[in-house]
Amino acid sequence: FIVAKWKLVWYTMYMMRNKKEVIMKLGTKIIGDFGAMIPLWEGEIVTIDSTYGSALEEAKIKWDDNSHTWLLLSDINSPSTANGSSIGYYTEEAYYE
């Protein structure tokens, strides 16, 4: 149990240091970039669920068109793909920096 807790602490510190992780909370603005000249989606976090533990926290994003998407918090602000594409989900701060 102590080893598992230590690994979780290490993982959290690693992710915060390497992803410039923004603390995500209710109301955090999210941008969905799907590429191919598809308009950006804009929304915000309306629910955070940690049923499966802190490493698998999920956020419910409510988009401006009233649809919603469930995402792992770790999928938000993920690094660009190998070809440099910015396709993905980002906090508003990370997307426009």
Secondary structure, DSSP 8 states (H G I E B T S, - for coil): -HHHHHHHHHHHHHHHHHHT-----TT-EEEEE--TT---EEEEEEEEE-TT-GGG-EEEEEETTS-EEEEEGGGBT----TT----EEEEHHHHT-
